[in-house]
């Protein structure tokens, strides 16, 4: 068996079709969903309807938001004991506590650059 179907990506939340970058990302997500139906799922036109199940079943939540004044989604991941990987901005930098391997404390990881 090859590597297909060993990694699955779920991308949730609507992309603003009037914002060029968001529209481009949504088009790429639709393409990936079509090309890799067992490994990639996205619905860039709507919010998850089963978000709590996704949050509890995920290995991690990725929140690359460039702007996030408060944020509730990371807290939804925390309720399911799911670590969050987040961009250092707004409410994300205030609520995602960097995991410390020595003390086994923290709830995720923060990154400071989109690259």
C-alpha positions in Angstrom: 0.0 0.0 0.0 1.3 3.5 -0.9 1.0 6.6 1.1 -2.4 7.6 -0.2 -5.1 7.9 2.4 -2.6 8.1 5.3 -3.0 11.8 5.8 -6.3 13.6 5.6 -6.8 17.4 5.6 -10.1 19.0 6.5 -10.4 22.7 5.8 -13.4 24.5 7.2 -14.8 28.0 7.1 -15.9 30.2 4.3 -13.5 32.1 2.1 -14.6 35.6 1.1 -15.1 35.4 -2.7 -14.6 39.2 -3.0 -11.1 39.0 -1.6 -8.7 37.9 -4.4 -6.4 35.9 -2.2 -9.2 34.1 -0.4 -10.9 33.3 -3.8 -7.7 31.9 -5.1 -7.3 29.7 -2.0 -10.9 28.5 -2.3 -10.3 27.5 -6.0 -7.1 25.6 -5.0 -9.1 23.8 -2.2 -11.8 22.8 -4.7 -9.1 21.4 -7.0 -7.4 19.5 -4.2 -10.7 18.0 -3.1 -11.4 16.8 -6.6 -7.9 15.4 -7.2 -7.6 13.8 -3.7 -11.1 12.9 -2.6 -9.9 10.5 0.2 -7.2 12.8 1.5 -8.5 16.3 1.2 -11.9 17.8 2.0 -12.8 21.5 2.0 -16.0 23.5 1.9 -14.8 27.1 1.3 -18.4 28.3 0.8 -19.7 27.3 4.3 -18.9 26.6 7.9 -18.6 23.1 9.3 -21.9 21.7 10.5 -20.2 19.0 12.5 -17.3 21.2 13.8 -17.3 19.7 17.3 -16.8 16.2 15.9 -14.0 17.4 13.6 -12.3 19.2 16.5 -12.4 16.1 18.8 -11.3 13.7 16.0 -8.4 15.8 14.7 -4.7 15.3 15.5 -4.3 19.0 15.6 -6.0 22.2 14.5 -4.1 24.6 12.2 -5.1 28.3 12.4 -2.9 30.3 10.1 -5.1 33.4 10.4 -3.3 36.7 9.6 -5.9 38.5 11.7 -7.8 37.0 14.6 -9.1 39.5 17.2 -10.4 37.0 19.7 -11.1 33.6 18.2 -13.4 30.9 19.4 -12.3 28.0 17.2 -9.0 27.4 19.1 -11.1 27.1 22.3 -13.3 24.5 20.6 -10.2 22.5 19.8 -9.0 22.8 23.4 -12.3 21.4 24.7 -11.5 18.3 22.6 -7.9 18.2 24.0 -6.7 18.9 20.4 -3.5 20.9 20.2 -3.6 24.1 18.0 -0.8 25.3 15.6 -1.5 29.0 15.2 0.0 32.2 13.7 1.1 34.6 16.4 -1.7 37.2 16.1 -4.5 38.6 18.3 -6.5 36.2 20.4 -4.5 33.2 19.1 -1.2 34.5 20.6 -3.0 35.2 23.8 -4.7 31.8 24.2 -2.4 29.2 22.5 0.2 28.3 25.1 3.4 26.9 23.6 3.8 23.2 24.5 6.8 22.6 26.7 8.1 19.0 26.3 10.0 19.0 29.6 6.9 19.9 31.7 4.3 18.5 29.3 2.3 21.7 29.7 0.8 23.8 27.0 -1.9 23.5 24.4 -0.2 24.0 21.0 2.4 25.7 19.0 2.8 29.3 17.7 4.5 30.3 14.5 5.5 33.8 13.6 6.0 33.8 9.8 3.9 32.5 6.9 6.5 30.6 4.8 
